């Protein structure tokens, strides 16, 4: 199976600042990559799929990029509600697998 | 708006079978394009895709669990189910049902709230 590796494990950012999260796949997944946000006690929320397509209702401050094995999620100006854990997930083949997550915390 | 709701026991004894159901509202599970699936998350850890089922009855299971897992549909009740046999403490997790209803890619667009299943060691 494809191993997804996220970095950093924790990212400390001040509100209003830009955050860039990374996700690396152990083999090419083309652009079949999704990003999720998860807050404590809640299920994940889909932010991005197709590496760069925002899901319905997701604010424009969230953007995704990359292809092949290297991907990024950028939050252009962090709002208080954005502090959470973020997961990447590939769906290029079976089984889909997730990264271990990046926690974005308040600096 | 599609809604999913898991139900089932919160405590399962080791070696027994974990059984959960996911009731779907706001959409039909006989929609041919979309999957109905299960994903789990051990406390404080990452996510693991357990498997999917389609309205045709086709199933796809994670190879790490395929010998123990069964996902099935109940079209009369608009729900789908998960059975995981021979559970151990390693199966303790929040179990989510999910669907990509509305998008043609294998992502979790809709999720249930999740149900914690504890398997004591």
Interface residues (C-beta under 8 A of the other chain):
Chain A: X1 X32 X34 X36 X42 X43 X44 X45 X46 X49 X50 X55 X87 X89 X91 X94 X95 X96 X97 X98 X99 X100 X101
Chain B: X45 X46 X47 X48 X49 X60 X62 X63 X64 X96 X98 X103 X105 X106 X107 X108 X109 X111 X112 X113 X114
